Amino acid sequence: MCTTCGCGSGQTLIGGHALKQRRHAVGKVQYRPQENNHEHTHNGDSIDFGTGPAGAHAPGMSQARMVKIERDILSKNDSYAQENRDYLSEHGIFALNLVSSPGSGKTTLLVKSINALNGSLPLTVIEGDQQTDNDAARIRATGAPALQINTGKGCHLDAYMVGQAMQQLKLQDNSLLLIENVGNLVCPASFDLGEAHKVAILSVTEGEDKPLKYPDMFRASDLMLLNKCDLLPYLTFDANLAIENARRVNPNIQVIRISATSGEGMNEWLEWIKAGCLKALKAEVGCPTNK
């Protein structure tokens, strides 16, 4: 659990060749406070602080207390997320939550995607970073409206932040909303923003084992963009292994190999977006509140 935000509603465990998902049945299971808060396992090669009921360690705080904080924070966030989702659905807006580690190429990919769409559909961008509005400025340079959310010490966007941004942006009906989350492969996995899909971006300049090291994020995502594929001839990165690892964590994850530089995979990515927008439009047309 993050000591700033308390995130961590579920934990995907990778062990040997087995994969299992551990969910915290908060409110259904009674957790006993750990007086010394030393719940962990260790052997000669490692120490695992993710073995307690909270799946995390915080100095001076019991596992029971961490679970309560987690329950309270995520319950409130889920309420805001549902409000966002209802609004987006009622107005035919297709929202994507783009998540990745820093430096994966999210903003460059967004800029290239916006330029490639060339006004074929209305869109708006919400940018999340701890500081600066550099990324929002890059998006605005394309002509697309963008709003920057600075989270300060916060390590992710939450549904309340996004809801406030949606109100300020006055989103157009039947449009696309692209949310670029704070660069972080841990905390954004637990926070629903009301989006239709999380899209994980993994660049080939990272390791093939990223999905195994950060399984919660890849399990929470419906699509993985394997980015910067133009660099593969110059790297030892095994693209097939990276995809295999992602599907060990999430057998249903879709994968598109892409490069904003060479254009590889861009058409497939844009068609995926357009299909989602069409689905959101059909859902909005069929919504009883709009008849």
Backbone torsions as a table, in degrees:
resi	resn	phi	psi	omega
1	MET	NA	131.3	-179.6
2	CYS	-68.0	131.9	-177.5
3	THR	-74.0	-13.6	176.3
4	THR	-85.1	-46.3	-171.1
5	CYS	-115.7	-15.5	-179.8
6	GLY	79.5	16.9	-174.0
7	CYS	-75.4	159.2	177.4
8	GLY	134.7	56.8	-174.1
9	SER	-73.6	-22.2	-179.2
10	GLY	-149.7	161.8	-179.1
11	GLN	-140.2	126.1	176.5
12	THR	-93.9	123.4	-175.0
13	LEU	-104.2	130.5	175.9
14	ILE	-111.3	122.9	179.0
15	GLY	-146.0	119.3	-177.2
16	GLY	57.9	-125.6	177.9
17	HIS	-101.2	5.6	-176.7
18	ALA	-100.4	147.6	175.7
19	LEU	-128.6	128.3	175.1
20	LYS	-141.2	153.4	-179.5
21	GLN	-107.3	123.8	177.0
22	ARG	-107.4	120.6	176.7
23	ARG	-108.7	144.1	177.1
24	HIS	-89.1	109.0	179.6
25	ALA	-79.2	71.7	-176.0
26	VAL	-64.5	132.2	-179.1
27	GLY	92.3	-14.0	-179.2
28	LYS	-111.3	-22.4	-176.8
29	VAL	-116.6	135.9	178.0
30	GLN	-89.2	122.7	179.9
31	TYR	-103.1	136.5	179.4
32	ARG	-93.1	131.0	177.9
33	PRO	-59.3	140.2	176.6
34	GLN	-97.5	111.8	-173.0
35	GLU	-58.5	-42.2	-177.2
36	ASN	-98.0	-3.6	177.6
37	ASN	55.1	35.1	-178.3
38	HIS	-110.0	38.4	-178.6
39	GLU	-80.3	104.5	177.2
40	HIS	-162.4	167.4	174.9
41	THR	-118.6	155.0	178.6
42	HIS	-154.8	154.2	171.3
43	ASN	-138.1	-163.9	-176.9
44	GLY	-70.7	-14.7	-173.7
45	ASP	-111.7	-17.7	-175.3
46	SER	-158.7	162.9	171.5
47	ILE	-126.8	128.6	-177.0
48	ASP	-111.0	110.1	178.9
49	PHE	-92.9	10.8	-179.9
50	GLY	-105.4	22.7	-174.9
51	THR	-94.6	-12.5	-178.1
52	GLY	-77.4	175.2	-179.9
53	PRO	-57.0	-32.3	179.5
54	ALA	-82.6	-11.7	-179.7
55	GLY	70.3	18.7	-176.6
56	ALA	-161.8	175.3	-179.4
57	HIS	-131.7	136.7	172.6
58	ALA	-135.7	124.1	-176.8
59	PRO	-55.4	128.6	175.6
60	GLY	80.1	4.2	-178.0
61	MET	-121.7	133.3	-179.8
62	SER	-73.3	159.5	176.7
63	GLN	-61.7	-40.4	179.8
64	ALA	-61.0	-40.9	179.4
65	ARG	-66.3	-40.5	178.6
66	MET	-63.8	-40.4	178.7
67	VAL	-62.9	-40.6	179.4
68	LYS	-64.8	-44.1	178.7
69	ILE	-60.8	-45.5	179.6
70	GLU	-58.5	-47.2	-179.7
71	ARG	-59.0	-46.3	-176.6
72	ASP	-65.8	-45.7	-177.3
73	ILE	-66.3	-48.3	-175.3
74	LEU	-71.6	-31.8	177.0
75	SER	-63.5	-44.6	178.7
76	LYS	-66.8	-41.4	178.8
77	ASN	-61.6	-42.2	-179.3
78	ASP	-62.6	-32.6	177.7
79	SER	-65.5	-46.3	177.1
80	TYR	-64.4	-39.1	-179.8
81	ALA	-62.0	-39.7	179.3
82	GLN	-66.3	-37.5	175.8
83	GLU	-61.2	-44.8	177.7
84	ASN	-60.5	-46.2	-177.3
85	ARG	-62.4	-41.5	179.1
86	ASP	-61.9	-44.2	-179.8
87	TYR	-63.4	-46.7	-179.2
88	LEU	-60.7	-42.8	-179.3
89	SER	-65.1	-43.9	-178.1
90	GLU	-65.5	-23.8	-177.1
91	HIS	-109.1	9.8	175.6
92	GLY	65.6	33.7	-176.9
93	ILE	-101.2	126.3	179.3
94	PHE	-94.5	113.9	-174.8
95	ALA	-111.9	132.3	177.7
96	LEU	-120.1	138.2	177.8
97	ASN	-107.6	105.1	-176.9
98	LEU	-89.0	120.8	-173.9
99	VAL	-127.3	145.5	179.2
100	SER	-176.5	176.1	170.1
101	SER	-78.9	163.1	176.3
102	PRO	-60.7	141.4	175.1
103	GLY	84.8	9.9	-179.0
104	SER	-77.5	-14.8	-179.5
105	GLY	99.5	21.3	-178.6
106	LYS	-57.2	-51.3	-173.8
107	THR	-68.1	-41.4	176.9
108	THR	-60.7	-42.5	178.8
109	LEU	-64.0	-39.4	177.1
110	LEU	-62.2	-46.5	-180.0
111	VAL	-59.2	-47.5	179.9
112	LYS	-64.4	-37.3	179.4
113	SER	-66.0	-44.4	179.3
114	ILE	-61.6	-44.9	179.1
115	ASN	-64.0	-38.6	-179.1
116	ALA	-69.1	-35.5	177.2
117	LEU	-66.7	-29.2	169.8
118	ASN	51.0	44.4	176.5
119	GLY	74.8	12.5	-178.2
120	SER	-70.6	-18.9	173.3
121	LEU	-149.9	145.7	180.0
122	PRO	-68.7	137.9	-179.5
123	LEU	-146.4	158.5	178.4
124	THR	-140.3	149.9	-177.4
125	VAL	-124.1	135.3	169.5
126	ILE	-110.9	125.1	-178.9
127	GLU	-107.1	132.4	177.5
128	GLY	-116.6	124.3	174.4
129	ASP	-149.5	160.0	176.8
130	GLN	-67.6	-40.6	-179.2
131	GLN	-143.7	164.0	176.4
132	THR	72.0	162.0	172.6
133	ASP	-118.6	31.0	-177.8
134	ASN	-58.7	-45.8	-176.5
135	ASP	-69.6	-40.0	177.4
136	ALA	-61.9	-37.3	178.1
137	ALA	-63.9	-38.4	177.9
138	ARG	-64.2	-39.0	179.0
139	ILE	-68.4	-44.5	-179.4
140	ARG	-61.5	-28.2	179.2
141	ALA	-64.5	-19.9	177.1
142	THR	-81.7	-11.3	-175.8
143	GLY	98.5	-5.3	179.8
144	ALA	-85.3	141.6	175.8
145	PRO	-69.6	138.4	-179.1
146	ALA	-145.2	141.5	177.1
147	LEU	-123.0	132.9	179.9
148	GLN	-93.0	131.5	169.2
149	ILE	-110.3	120.0	174.0
150	ASN	-100.1	125.1	-173.2
151	THR	-95.5	-3.1	-177.7
152	GLY	64.3	-122.6	178.0
153	LYS	-81.2	-8.1	179.3
154	GLY	-66.1	144.6	-172.7
155	CYS	-105.1	11.5	-178.3
156	HIS	-167.9	164.7	168.9
157	LEU	-82.6	152.5	172.0
158	ASP	-125.2	173.6	-172.4
159	ALA	-67.5	-32.7	178.2
160	TYR	-65.4	-44.9	178.3
161	MET	-57.1	-46.8	-177.6
162	VAL	-66.4	-38.7	177.5
163	GLY	-61.3	-42.0	177.2
164	GLN	-63.7	-40.4	178.4
165	ALA	-65.2	-40.3	178.5
166	MET	-60.6	-41.0	178.8
167	GLN	-64.2	-43.3	-177.7
168	GLN	-68.5	-34.5	-176.8
169	LEU	-78.1	-20.5	-177.5
170	LYS	51.6	66.5	-173.6
171	LEU	-59.3	142.5	178.6
172	GLN	-79.2	140.9	176.3
173	ASP	-61.1	150.4	176.5
174	ASN	55.2	53.5	-176.0
175	SER	-133.0	-178.0	180.0
176	LEU	-112.1	131.9	175.0
177	LEU	-117.4	118.6	178.9
178	LEU	-107.4	121.6	-178.6
179	ILE	-112.0	113.6	176.1
180	GLU	-94.2	109.0	-176.2
181	ASN	-75.8	167.0	175.0
182	VAL	-59.9	139.0	179.5
183	GLY	-64.2	105.6	-172.8
184	ASN	-174.3	123.6	-179.4
185	LEU	-93.1	9.0	-177.8
186	VAL	-110.4	-73.2	-167.4
187	CYS	-65.8	-40.3	-178.3
188	PRO	-61.9	-17.5	-179.4
189	ALA	-62.5	-31.0	-173.4
190	SER	-90.7	-12.2	-171.6
191	PHE	-107.8	109.1	174.3
192	ASP	-71.9	131.7	178.4
193	LEU	-105.5	-3.8	-174.2
194	GLY	96.2	8.2	-177.0
195	GLU	-73.9	161.5	174.7
196	ALA	-74.7	-39.8	-178.1
197	HIS	-147.5	146.4	161.9
198	LYS	-89.5	136.0	177.6
199	VAL	-118.9	112.3	-179.9
200	ALA	-87.9	132.0	178.1
201	ILE	-111.5	119.8	178.3
202	LEU	-119.1	121.7	-179.8
203	SER	-92.2	153.1	-177.7
204	VAL	-74.1	-4.6	174.1
205	THR	-85.8	-1.1	174.1
206	GLU	-98.6	-169.7	-178.0
207	GLY	-93.0	150.7	177.3
208	GLU	-64.1	-21.6	-176.3
209	ASP	-91.5	7.9	179.2
210	LYS	-54.4	-42.3	178.8
211	PRO	-62.0	-28.0	178.5
212	LEU	-81.1	-32.4	179.0
213	LYS	-75.4	-32.6	-177.2
214	TYR	-126.3	61.4	-170.1
215	PRO	-67.1	-30.4	-177.5
216	ASP	-58.6	-39.8	-177.7
217	MET	-66.1	-44.2	-176.4
218	PHE	-75.4	-26.8	174.6
219	ARG	-70.5	-34.6	-177.7
220	ALA	-78.6	-14.0	-174.5
221	SER	-94.8	145.3	177.7
222	ASP	-94.3	-21.4	-178.2
223	LEU	-138.9	138.2	172.1
224	MET	-116.2	125.6	172.3
225	LEU	-97.3	113.8	176.8
226	LEU	-86.4	100.4	-166.1
227	ASN	-95.4	162.4	179.0
228	LYS	65.0	34.1	-177.0
229	CYS	-64.9	-16.1	175.7
230	ASP	-64.2	-18.6	-178.6
231	LEU	-89.4	-6.0	-175.9
232	LEU	-54.8	-37.3	179.3
233	PRO	-62.9	-17.6	-175.4
234	TYR	-105.5	3.9	-175.2
235	LEU	-125.4	166.3	174.3
236	THR	-98.2	10.7	-178.0
237	PHE	-64.1	131.5	179.2
238	ASP	-99.6	99.8	-176.3
239	ALA	-62.3	-40.4	-179.3
240	ASN	-63.7	-38.6	178.8
241	LEU	-67.1	-39.5	178.6
242	ALA	-60.9	-43.0	179.1
243	ILE	-67.3	-41.2	177.4
244	GLU	-59.8	-42.3	179.5
245	ASN	-65.3	-40.2	178.4
246	ALA	-62.3	-38.1	-178.6
247	ARG	-80.2	-17.3	168.5
248	ARG	-64.3	-39.6	-179.4
249	VAL	-78.1	-41.9	-175.2
250	ASN	-139.3	92.8	-176.5
251	PRO	-59.3	-20.8	-175.7
252	ASN	-96.0	0.2	-176.3
253	ILE	-68.0	133.2	172.8
254	GLN	-83.6	151.4	-178.1
255	VAL	-134.1	133.7	172.3
256	ILE	-125.8	124.1	173.2
257	ARG	-81.7	129.0	-168.5
258	ILE	-144.5	155.5	172.8
259	SER	-147.7	119.1	176.3
260	ALA	-69.4	-23.1	-178.7
261	THR	-79.1	-50.7	-176.7
262	SER	-89.2	-19.7	-177.5
263	GLY	91.8	-4.0	178.6
264	GLU	-57.1	131.0	176.3
265	GLY	77.3	-5.6	-176.2
266	MET	-64.4	-42.3	179.8
267	ASN	-61.2	-42.6	178.9
268	GLU	-62.8	-42.3	178.7
269	TRP	-63.5	-45.7	-178.8
270	LEU	-67.6	-36.7	177.4
271	GLU	-67.0	-35.5	176.0
272	TRP	-62.3	-42.8	178.2
273	ILE	-63.5	-47.3	-177.6
274	LYS	-62.2	-38.2	177.8
275	ALA	-63.4	-39.6	177.5
276	GLY	-65.9	-39.7	177.8
277	CYS	-64.2	-40.9	179.1
278	LEU	-64.4	-40.5	178.2
279	LYS	-63.7	-41.1	178.8
280	ALA	-65.7	-37.6	178.4
281	LEU	-64.7	-44.4	179.4
282	LYS	-63.5	-37.8	178.9
283	ALA	-66.1	-38.9	-179.8
284	GLU	-67.4	-40.4	179.2
285	VAL	-63.5	-36.1	-178.5
286	GLY	-85.7	-3.0	-177.5
287	CYS	-69.5	127.8	-178.3
288	PRO	-56.5	-30.6	-177.6
289	THR	-71.4	-12.8	-178.0
290	ASN	-106.9	6.5	-179.5
291	LYS	-89.1	NA	NA
